[in-house]
Amino acid sequence: MAISIPIELGYEFSVKAPAKKVFAVLSDVPASVSHFPKVNKLVDEGKGVYRWEMQKIGVGQVTLQTVYACKYVSDGAKGTVVWSPVKGVGNAQVSGSWTVAEGKGKSDVVLSLKGTVDVPLPGLMKGIVTPLVKSEFEGLVDQYVDNLVAHFGGEA
């Protein structure tokens, strides 16, 4: 039996780099993912599909490794990168988007994430496991955003 844990996050921030430079990094999946913490392996499956294999987390004998795949589509004219889950790969389904817009001497960036992580534990553990998984995911994405902000010269 598995527990499905829904996750939804949104971020809006501005950086000192030009939108063209920001979009170039965010639309290059390996370049973008290089700023994401605790990625064990990113596998290029071809045709815009990448499989994420995160580092294992857990305590003692209870460990979890999140694995999922997404198809990425970039649109330079709109300043968007959109990803959707590839069904049947791993234990998570993740979708989301980046939107990058040029501002006065800055770039405005919006990140939206939505997904579910399936944890192989009995349902009675849901109340304990759900906040831990959500907290871990949020912490990783917070660090990812911080790493990107630093890469682009800080917040504007």
C-alpha positions in Angstrom: 0.0 0.0 0.0 1.2 3.5 -0.7 0.3 7.0 0.6 -0.2 9.7 -2.1 1.0 13.0 -0.9 -0.1 16.1 -3.0 2.3 19.0 -3.3 1.7 22.5 -4.7 4.2 25.4 -4.5 4.5 28.8 -6.2 7.3 31.3 -6.2 7.6 34.8 -7.6 10.9 36.7 -7.5 13.1 39.1 -9.5 16.8 38.8 -10.3 19.4 41.2 -11.6 20.1 39.3 -14.8 18.5 40.0 -18.2 15.5 37.8 -19.1 17.3 36.3 -22.1 20.1 35.0 -19.8 17.6 33.7 -17.2 15.5 32.0 -19.8 18.6 30.4 -21.4 19.4 28.7 -18.1 15.8 27.7 -17.1 15.0 26.3 -20.6 18.2 24.2 -20.6 17.0 21.4 -18.3 20.4 20.0 -17.3 21.7 23.6 -16.6 18.7 24.4 -14.5 18.7 21.1 -12.6 22.4 21.6 -11.8 21.2 24.1 -9.2 18.6 21.7 -7.6 19.9 20.1 -4.4 20.0 16.4 -3.8 19.6 15.2 -7.4 21.4 11.9 -7.6 21.0 11.6 -11.4 19.2 13.4 -14.3 18.7 11.1 -17.3 18.0 12.5 -20.8 15.4 10.2 -22.2 15.2 12.1 -25.5 12.6 14.3 -27.1 12.5 16.8 -24.2 11.9 14.1 -21.6 14.1 13.9 -18.5 14.0 11.4 -15.6 14.9 12.8 -12.2 16.4 10.4 -9.6 16.7 12.1 -6.3 19.1 11.1 -3.5 17.6 8.7 -0.9 16.2 10.3 2.2 15.0 8.7 5.4 15.9 7.4 8.9 17.1 3.9 9.7 15.4 1.3 7.6 12.7 3.7 6.3 14.1 5.4 3.2 12.5 7.0 0.1 14.0 7.8 -3.2 11.8 9.9 -5.4 12.0 9.1 -9.1 9.9 10.7 -11.9 10.0 11.9 -15.5 8.8 15.0 -17.2 8.4 16.3 -20.7 9.7 19.9 -21.1 8.5 22.4 -23.7 10.1 25.8 -24.0 8.7 28.9 -25.7 11.3 31.7 -26.0 8.7 34.1 -27.4 6.5 33.7 -24.4 9.4 33.2 -21.9 7.9 30.0 -20.7 9.1 26.5 -19.8 6.3 24.0 -19.1 6.7 20.5 -17.9 4.2 17.7 -17.6 4.5 14.2 -16.0 5.4 11.1 -17.9 3.0 8.5 -16.7 4.4 5.1 -15.4 7.8 6.4 -14.5 8.8 6.3 -10.8 6.8 7.1 -7.7 5.9 10.7 -8.4 4.0 12.8 -10.9 5.3 16.4 -11.2 4.1 19.3 -13.5 5.0 22.9 -13.5 6.2 26.0 -15.3 8.7 28.8 -15.4 7.7 32.2 -16.7 10.4 34.8 -17.3 9.6 38.5 -18.1 11.9 41.4 -18.7 11.6 44.2 -16.1 13.4 47.5 -15.6 17.0 46.4 -15.0 15.7 43.0 -13.8 13.9 39.8 -14.7 10.6 38.8 -13.1 10.4 35.0 -12.6 7.4 32.9 -11.6 7.7 29.2 -10.7 4.7 27.0 -10.3 4.9 23.3 -9.2 2.2 20.7 -8.6 2.6 17.0 -8.1 2.1 13.9 -6.0 4.6 11.6 -4.4 3.7 8.0 -3.6 5.3 6.7 -0.4 5.2 2.9 0.2 3.9 3.0 3.7 0.6 2.0 5.3 -2.3 4.6 5.3 -2.2 5.0 9.1 1.3 6.7 8.6 -0.2 9.4 6.4 -0.6 12.0 9.3 3.1 11.6 10.2 4.6 11.2 6.7 2.7 13.8 4.8 4.1 16.9 6.6 7.7 15.4 6.5 7.6 14.8 2.7 6.0 18.2 2.1 8.6 19.9 4.2 11.5 18.1 2.5 10.1 19.0 -1.0 9.5 22.6 0.0 13.0 22.8 1.5 14.6 21.5 -1.7 12.7 23.9 -3.9 13.5 26.8 -1.6 17.2 25.9 -1.9 16.8 25.6 -5.7 15.3 29.1 -6.0 18.0 30.5 -3.7 20.7 28.8 -5.8 19.3 30.3 -9.0 18.9 33.7 -7.5 22.6 33.6 -6.5 23.6 32.4 -10.0 21.7 35.3 -11.5 23.5 37.9 -9.3 21.0 38.2 -6.5 17.5 39.5 -6.0 16.5 42.7 -7.7 
